[in-house]
């Protein structure tokens, strides 16, 4: 049996002399959330112990792990007089503000929009209803829903200059094109006097227009790079059907529309994630709704945020067949690499959105008579089951990309389609920020040298 220090070094990919007394969770890049879960699993296997959630949270430093292994007991709590940490890297655990938009309980796997369970909304609501719920604060009655739907349909149009920009970006990645074109929309909005900030009502109107325009921009860019002109959907079609028809260039099946509607709903908001925080930061500086959207899209494109959705779908090709799933997982974990589509910063159990996306993938697989991708992903999920107790359960990205493939869409549209749903949440987050606005300005703890002089450099 190897020493605990050697186990830590091997699991995290550190040199032996890198395991020092001061080493702790998130103090180095290698000891991130995924590395921590891997370390807990390695401790279980090496010492024949079971590490529950409480221990997982306690074993966050080399001294705590050494103490635990030495006595096979729970680590002693630090003395009460110990100075509290003042640096929270990544703002981990920092409560930014209060919200009435989205409630997440990571331990129980609960997601609610303004008090409504995601399961109830995904099964019974339209995206228009959920967008109204997020933006206006409540589910609409029949009259309000009709008025909101009319407002969305009226705002679908894209300025010719922005369409020309999208055409010129036909060879760009869809997320690059979307970010650029959304920013350009701001240049064609009515100008305000320089001394006047965007009012709450103006921001809400702009946000509603963006909810309508973003899917049309995604569809237009895809049309241009596919060698066809954008399709203007029928006036009376639903949001989901209009988007999918414009994207495919043809009338979609009912199963496909159901999937898109459900996908948009489960993607609509997720509290203060990186992109929503970026939107709030931009709003806090009074940059306006279009700027907040542009910041959110740029942030969302990152590979450890929304960009992960595009990488997950490649999992199917890399695994190849269900019988290779177990070895694939073992190989990645052996190299300390993540298995895409698993784990979440918040959830300690299954992501509550997963079941709805998998159900629609089952339906689409049956409709297309193509069950290969689903079989591969299910086999990978089974191979990852031992890691589920430590938070590496399937997340929302796992099945979404496969559904887009079954619809005949390229993999690089996985992230823009996620964005289309998230537009409603970004509007709600930006509006909530604006309603009681404050400039978001955290501090950095300076630890560099002091007292240097220019003269010393030349000496």
C-alpha positions as CSV (number, residue, x, y, z in Angstrom):
1,X,0.0,0.0,0.0
2,X,1.5,3.3,-1.0
3,X,1.8,6.3,1.3
4,X,-1.0,8.8,1.4
5,X,1.3,11.5,0.0
6,X,2.2,9.3,-3.0
7,X,-1.5,8.6,-3.6
8,X,-2.3,12.3,-3.6
9,X,0.6,13.0,-6.0
10,X,-0.4,10.2,-8.4
11,X,-4.1,11.0,-8.4
12,X,-3.6,14.8,-8.9
13,X,-0.7,14.4,-11.3
14,X,1.7,16.2,-9.1
15,X,5.4,15.5,-8.3
16,X,6.1,13.9,-4.9
17,X,7.6,17.2,-3.6
18,X,4.5,19.0,-4.7
19,X,2.5,17.4,-1.9
20,X,3.2,19.9,0.9
21,X,1.5,21.0,4.1
22,X,0.0,24.1,2.5
23,X,-1.6,22.2,-0.4
24,X,-5.4,22.3,-0.4
25,X,-8.4,22.1,-2.7
26,X,-8.3,24.7,-5.5
27,X,-4.9,26.0,-4.3
28,X,-3.4,24.6,-7.5
29,X,-4.9,24.0,-10.9
30,X,-4.6,20.2,-10.6
31,X,-6.8,20.1,-7.4
32,X,-10.0,21.3,-9.0
33,X,-13.5,19.9,-8.4
34,X,-12.9,17.0,-10.7
35,X,-9.5,16.3,-9.2
36,X,-11.1,16.3,-5.7
37,X,-13.7,13.8,-6.7
38,X,-11.0,11.6,-8.2
39,X,-9.0,11.9,-5.0
40,X,-12.0,10.8,-2.9
41,X,-12.5,7.7,-5.1
42,X,-8.8,6.9,-4.9
43,X,-8.9,7.0,-1.1
44,X,-11.9,4.7,-1.0
45,X,-10.2,2.2,-3.3
46,X,-6.8,2.4,-1.6
47,X,-8.0,2.2,2.1
48,X,-11.3,0.3,1.8
49,X,-13.3,3.2,3.3
50,X,-16.5,5.0,2.4
51,X,-16.3,8.7,2.0
52,X,-19.7,10.5,2.3
53,X,-20.6,14.1,1.4
54,X,-19.6,15.4,4.8
55,X,-16.1,13.8,4.5
56,X,-15.8,15.0,0.9
57,X,-16.2,18.5,2.1
58,X,-13.9,18.0,5.1
59,X,-11.0,16.4,3.3
60,X,-9.9,19.5,1.4
61,X,-6.3,19.8,2.5
62,X,-3.2,17.6,2.8
63,X,-3.2,17.8,6.6
64,X,-6.8,16.8,6.8
65,X,-6.3,13.8,4.5
66,X,-3.2,12.7,6.3
67,X,-5.0,12.8,9.6
68,X,-7.9,10.9,8.2
69,X,-5.8,8.1,6.8
70,X,-3.6,7.9,9.9
71,X,-6.6,7.4,12.2
72,X,-9.3,6.2,9.7
73,X,-11.5,8.8,11.4
74,X,-13.1,12.0,10.6
75,X,-10.7,14.9,10.6
76,X,-10.6,17.1,13.7
77,X,-12.3,20.5,13.1
78,X,-10.0,23.4,13.0
79,X,-9.8,25.4,16.3
80,X,-12.4,28.1,16.7
81,X,-9.7,30.8,16.9
82,X,-8.4,30.0,13.4
83,X,-8.6,33.0,11.1
84,X,-11.3,32.7,8.5
85,X,-10.3,32.7,4.8
86,X,-10.8,35.9,3.0
87,X,-10.0,34.8,-0.5
88,X,-12.7,32.8,-2.2
89,X,-11.2,31.8,-5.6
90,X,-13.9,31.8,-8.3
91,X,-16.2,33.4,-5.8
92,X,-16.9,29.9,-4.6
93,X,-19.6,30.0,-1.9
94,X,-20.0,33.8,-2.1
95,X,-23.7,34.9,-2.1
96,X,-23.9,37.8,-4.6
97,X,-27.4,38.9,-4.0
98,X,-31.0,37.7,-3.3
99,X,-33.1,36.4,-6.2
100,X,-36.7,35.4,-7.0
101,X,-35.9,33.8,-10.3
102,X,-34.4,30.4,-9.9
103,X,-34.0,28.0,-6.9
104,X,-31.4,25.2,-7.0
105,X,-30.9,22.6,-4.3
106,X,-27.7,20.8,-5.4
107,X,-27.9,18.2,-2.7
108,X,-31.5,17.2,-3.6
109,X,-31.3,17.8,-7.3
110,X,-34.1,20.5,-7.3
111,X,-34.5,23.1,-10.0
112,X,-37.4,25.6,-9.9
113,X,-38.2,28.7,-11.9
114,X,-40.0,31.2,-9.7
115,X,-41.4,28.4,-7.6
116,X,-42.4,26.0,-10.4
117,X,-40.6,22.7,-10.7
118,X,-38.6,22.1,-13.8
119,X,-40.3,18.7,-14.1
120,X,-43.8,20.4,-14.2
121,X,-42.7,23.0,-16.7
122,X,-40.8,20.7,-19.0
123,X,-43.8,18.3,-19.2
124,X,-46.7,20.8,-19.5
125,X,-45.5,24.3,-20.5
126,X,-44.5,26.0,-23.8
127,X,-41.3,28.0,-24.0
128,X,-43.3,31.1,-24.5
129,X,-45.0,30.5,-21.1
130,X,-41.7,29.9,-19.4
131,X,-40.1,33.0,-21.0
132,X,-43.0,35.1,-19.7
133,X,-42.6,33.5,-16.3
134,X,-39.0,34.5,-16.2
135,X,-39.2,37.9,-17.7
136,X,-42.5,39.1,-16.3
137,X,-42.5,37.2,-13.0
138,X,-45.5,34.9,-13.5
139,X,-47.1,32.4,-15.8
140,X,-49.4,34.1,-18.3
141,X,-53.1,33.6,-18.6
142,X,-54.6,33.0,-22.1
143,X,-54.8,36.8,-22.9
144,X,-51.3,37.6,-21.6
145,X,-49.8,34.6,-23.4
146,X,-51.4,35.7,-26.7
147,X,-50.0,39.2,-26.3
148,X,-46.6,38.0,-25.4
149,X,-46.5,35.6,-28.3
150,X,-47.5,38.4,-30.6
151,X,-44.7,40.6,-29.2
152,X,-42.2,37.8,-29.9
153,X,-43.4,37.2,-33.4
154,X,-43.3,40.9,-34.2
155,X,-39.7,41.1,-33.1
156,X,-38.3,38.2,-35.2
157,X,-37.0,40.5,-37.9
158,X,-33.3,41.1,-38.3
159,X,-31.9,44.3,-39.8
160,X,-30.5,43.7,-43.3
161,X,-27.1,45.0,-42.3
162,X,-26.9,42.4,-39.5
163,X,-28.0,39.6,-41.9
164,X,-25.3,40.8,-44.3
165,X,-22.8,40.5,-41.4
166,X,-24.0,37.0,-40.7
167,X,-23.5,36.1,-44.3
168,X,-20.0,37.4,-44.3
169,X,-19.3,35.2,-41.3
170,X,-20.5,32.0,-42.9
171,X,-17.2,30.3,-42.3
172,X,-17.0,31.3,-38.7
173,X,-18.0,29.1,-35.7
174,X,-21.7,29.7,-35.0
175,X,-20.9,31.0,-31.5
176,X,-18.4,33.6,-32.9
177,X,-21.0,34.7,-35.5
178,X,-23.8,34.9,-32.9
179,X,-21.7,37.0,-30.5
180,X,-20.7,39.4,-33.2
181,X,-24.2,39.7,-34.7
182,X,-25.9,40.2,-31.3
183,X,-23.4,43.0,-30.6
184,X,-24.2,44.5,-34.0
185,X,-27.9,44.6,-33.2
186,X,-27.1,47.2,-30.5
187,X,-25.7,49.5,-33.2
188,X,-29.0,49.5,-35.0
189,X,-31.2,50.1,-31.9
190,X,-32.7,53.6,-31.4
191,X,-30.0,55.9,-30.0
192,X,-30.4,57.4,-26.5
193,X,-28.8,60.6,-25.4
194,X,-25.4,59.9,-23.9
195,X,-26.4,61.1,-20.5
196,X,-29.4,58.8,-20.2
197,X,-29.1,55.1,-19.2
198,X,-31.5,52.4,-20.4
199,X,-34.7,52.4,-18.4
200,X,-36.1,49.2,-16.9
201,X,-38.9,49.2,-19.5
202,X,-36.5,49.8,-22.4
203,X,-34.3,47.0,-21.1
204,X,-37.2,44.6,-20.9
205,X,-38.4,45.5,-24.4
206,X,-34.8,45.0,-25.8
207,X,-34.6,41.7,-23.9
208,X,-37.8,40.5,-25.3
209,X,-36.7,41.4,-28.8
210,X,-33.4,39.5,-28.3
211,X,-35.4,36.4,-27.2
212,X,-37.1,36.6,-30.6
213,X,-34.0,37.5,-32.6
214,X,-31.3,35.2,-31.3
215,X,-32.9,32.0,-32.7
216,X,-33.4,33.7,-36.1
217,X,-29.7,34.8,-36.1
218,X,-28.6,31.2,-35.3
219,X,-30.9,29.9,-38.1
220,X,-29.8,32.6,-40.6
221,X,-26.1,31.9,-40.1
222,X,-26.6,28.2,-40.5
223,X,-28.6,28.8,-43.7
224,X,-25.8,30.9,-45.2
225,X,-23.1,28.4,-44.5
226,X,-25.4,25.7,-45.8
227,X,-25.7,27.5,-49.1
228,X,-29.3,28.7,-48.8
229,X,-31.2,31.8,-47.9
230,X,-32.8,32.1,-44.4
231,X,-36.3,30.9,-44.1
232,X,-38.9,33.3,-42.6
233,X,-41.2,31.1,-40.5
234,X,-45.0,31.2,-40.7
235,X,-46.5,34.0,-38.6
236,X,-48.6,31.9,-36.4
237,X,-46.1,29.1,-35.6
238,X,-44.9,28.6,-32.0
239,X,-41.5,29.8,-30.9
240,X,-40.0,26.2,-30.9
241,X,-41.5,25.3,-34.3
242,X,-40.6,28.6,-35.9
243,X,-37.0,28.3,-34.7
244,X,-36.6,24.7,-35.9
245,X,-38.2,25.3,-39.3
246,X,-35.9,28.3,-39.9
247,X,-32.9,26.2,-38.8
248,X,-33.7,23.1,-40.9
249,X,-35.2,25.0,-43.8
250,X,-38.2,22.7,-43.8
251,X,-41.2,21.9,-41.6
252,X,-40.0,19.8,-38.6
253,X,-41.7,16.7,-37.2
254,X,-43.9,17.0,-34.1
255,X,-41.3,14.9,-32.1
256,X,-38.6,17.4,-33.1
257,X,-40.7,20.4,-32.0
258,X,-41.5,18.7,-28.7
259,X,-37.8,18.1,-28.1
260,X,-36.8,21.7,-28.9
261,X,-39.6,23.1,-26.7
262,X,-38.5,20.9,-23.8
263,X,-34.8,21.7,-24.4
264,X,-35.4,25.4,-24.4
265,X,-37.3,25.2,-21.2
266,X,-34.7,23.1,-19.3
267,X,-31.9,25.4,-20.5
268,X,-33.8,28.7,-19.8
269,X,-32.0,29.6,-16.6
270,X,-29.7,28.3,-14.0
271,X,-29.2,31.0,-11.4
272,X,-25.8,32.8,-11.1
273,X,-23.7,30.7,-13.4
274,X,-20.8,32.4,-15.2
275,X,-22.8,33.8,-18.2
276,X,-25.6,35.1,-16.0
277,X,-23.0,36.7,-13.7
278,X,-21.3,38.3,-16.7
279,X,-24.7,39.7,-17.7
280,X,-25.2,41.1,-14.2
281,X,-21.7,42.6,-14.2
282,X,-22.5,44.4,-17.5
283,X,-25.9,45.5,-16.2
284,X,-24.3,46.7,-13.0
285,X,-22.1,49.1,-15.0
286,X,-25.3,50.3,-16.8
287,X,-24.0,49.1,-20.2
288,X,-27.5,48.1,-21.3
289,X,-29.3,44.9,-22.3
290,X,-27.6,44.2,-25.6
291,X,-24.2,44.6,-24.0
292,X,-25.2,42.3,-21.2
293,X,-26.3,39.7,-23.8
294,X,-23.0,40.1,-25.7
295,X,-21.0,39.6,-22.5
296,X,-23.1,36.5,-21.6
297,X,-22.7,34.9,-25.0
298,X,-18.9,35.5,-24.9
299,X,-18.7,33.9,-21.5
300,X,-21.1,31.0,-22.3
301,X,-18.9,30.0,-25.2
302,X,-16.1,28.9,-22.9
303,X,-15.2,25.3,-22.9
304,X,-16.0,24.8,-19.2
305,X,-19.3,26.5,-19.4
306,X,-21.7,26.2,-22.3
307,X,-19.0,25.3,-24.7
308,X,-18.8,21.9,-23.0
309,X,-22.1,20.9,-24.9
310,X,-20.2,20.7,-28.2
311,X,-17.4,18.6,-26.7
312,X,-19.8,16.1,-25.2
313,X,-21.3,14.9,-28.4
314,X,-17.8,13.8,-29.6
315,X,-18.0,11.3,-26.8
316,X,-20.1,9.1,-29.0
317,X,-17.4,9.0,-31.7
318,X,-14.6,8.5,-29.2
319,X,-16.2,5.6,-27.5
320,X,-17.4,4.0,-30.7
321,X,-19.6,1.2,-29.3
322,X,-21.3,0.4,-26.0
323,X,-19.0,-2.4,-25.1
324,X,-16.0,0.0,-25.1
325,X,-17.6,2.4,-22.6
326,X,-16.1,0.9,-19.4
327,X,-12.6,0.9,-20.8
328,X,-13.0,4.4,-22.2
329,X,-13.9,5.7,-18.8
330,X,-11.1,3.8,-17.1
331,X,-8.5,5.2,-19.6
332,X,-9.6,8.8,-19.1
333,X,-9.8,8.5,-15.3
334,X,-6.4,6.8,-15.3
335,X,-4.9,9.8,-17.1
336,X,-6.8,12.2,-14.8
337,X,-8.9,13.6,-17.7
338,X,-12.6,14.4,-17.3
339,X,-15.4,12.4,-18.9
340,X,-17.5,15.1,-20.7
341,X,-21.1,15.2,-19.8
342,X,-20.7,14.3,-16.1
343,X,-20.4,16.4,-13.0
344,X,-21.7,19.9,-12.2
345,X,-20.5,22.8,-10.0
346,X,-23.8,22.8,-8.1
347,X,-25.5,19.4,-8.2
348,X,-24.3,16.6,-5.9
349,X,-26.9,14.2,-7.5
350,X,-28.3,13.8,-10.9
351,X,-28.9,17.0,-12.8
352,X,-32.8,17.3,-12.8
353,X,-32.8,18.4,-16.4
354,X,-31.2,15.2,-17.7
355,X,-34.3,12.9,-17.5
356,X,-36.3,15.2,-19.8
357,X,-33.6,15.4,-22.5
358,X,-33.0,11.7,-22.4
359,X,-36.7,11.0,-22.8
360,X,-36.8,13.1,-25.9
361,X,-33.7,11.4,-27.3
362,X,-35.4,8.1,-26.8
363,X,-38.4,9.4,-28.8
364,X,-36.2,10.8,-31.6
365,X,-34.0,7.7,-31.7
366,X,-37.2,5.6,-32.2
367,X,-38.5,8.0,-34.9
368,X,-35.2,7.9,-36.8
369,X,-34.7,4.2,-36.1
370,X,-31.2,5.1,-34.9
371,X,-30.4,3.8,-31.4
372,X,-26.6,3.6,-31.6
373,X,-25.8,7.0,-30.0
374,X,-28.2,6.5,-27.1
375,X,-26.8,3.0,-26.4
376,X,-23.3,4.4,-26.2
377,X,-24.2,7.3,-23.9
378,X,-26.2,5.0,-21.6
379,X,-23.2,2.6,-21.5
380,X,-20.9,5.5,-20.5
381,X,-23.4,6.6,-17.9
382,X,-23.4,3.1,-16.4
383,X,-19.6,3.0,-16.4
384,X,-19.6,6.3,-14.5
385,X,-22.0,5.1,-11.9
386,X,-19.3,4.6,-9.2
387,X,-18.5,8.2,-9.4
388,X,-22.1,9.4,-9.1
389,X,-22.0,9.4,-5.3
390,X,-19.3,12.0,-5.4
391,X,-21.1,14.4,-7.8
392,X,-20.1,13.0,-11.2
393,X,-23.6,12.2,-12.3
394,X,-24.8,12.9,-15.9
395,X,-25.4,16.6,-16.5
396,X,-27.6,18.5,-18.9
397,X,-25.0,18.3,-21.8
398,X,-24.9,14.5,-22.0
399,X,-27.9,13.8,-24.2
400,X,-28.6,17.2,-25.8
401,X,-25.9,17.0,-28.4
402,X,-27.1,13.5,-29.6
403,X,-30.6,15.0,-30.1
404,X,-29.2,17.6,-32.4
405,X,-27.4,15.0,-34.4
406,X,-30.6,13.0,-34.7
407,X,-32.2,16.2,-36.1
408,X,-29.5,16.3,-38.8
409,X,-27.7,19.3,-37.2
410,X,-23.9,19.7,-37.0
411,X,-22.2,19.3,-33.7
412,X,-21.1,23.0,-33.5
413,X,-24.8,24.1,-33.2
414,X,-25.1,22.4,-29.8
415,X,-23.9,25.6,-27.9
416,X,-26.0,28.1,-29.9
417,X,-29.1,26.0,-29.4
418,X,-28.4,26.1,-25.7
419,X,-28.1,29.9,-25.9
420,X,-31.5,30.2,-27.5
421,X,-33.1,28.7,-24.4
422,X,-30.9,30.7,-22.0
423,X,-31.9,34.0,-23.6
424,X,-35.0,34.2,-21.3
425,X,-32.9,33.6,-18.2
426,X,-30.3,36.2,-19.2
427,X,-33.1,38.8,-19.6
428,X,-34.6,37.9,-16.2
429,X,-31.1,38.1,-14.6
430,X,-30.3,41.4,-16.1
431,X,-33.6,42.9,-15.2
432,X,-33.4,41.7,-11.6
433,X,-30.0,43.3,-11.4
434,X,-31.2,46.5,-12.9
435,X,-34.2,46.7,-10.6
436,X,-31.9,47.2,-7.6
437,X,-28.7,48.0,-9.3
438,X,-25.2,48.1,-7.9
439,X,-21.8,48.2,-9.5
440,X,-20.3,44.7,-9.0
441,X,-16.7,45.3,-8.0
442,X,-15.0,42.5,-6.0
443,X,-11.5,42.9,-4.6
444,X,-8.2,41.1,-5.3
445,X,-5.8,40.3,-2.5
446,X,-2.4,41.6,-3.8
447,X,0.4,39.2,-2.9
448,X,3.2,40.5,-5.2
449,X,6.3,42.5,-4.4
450,X,6.2,46.1,-3.2
451,X,8.6,49.0,-3.0
452,X,10.3,48.4,-6.3
453,X,11.8,51.4,-8.2
454,X,12.4,52.1,-11.8
455,X,16.0,52.8,-11.0
456,X,16.6,49.2,-9.9
457,X,15.5,47.9,-13.3
458,X,18.3,49.8,-15.0
459,X,21.0,49.0,-12.5
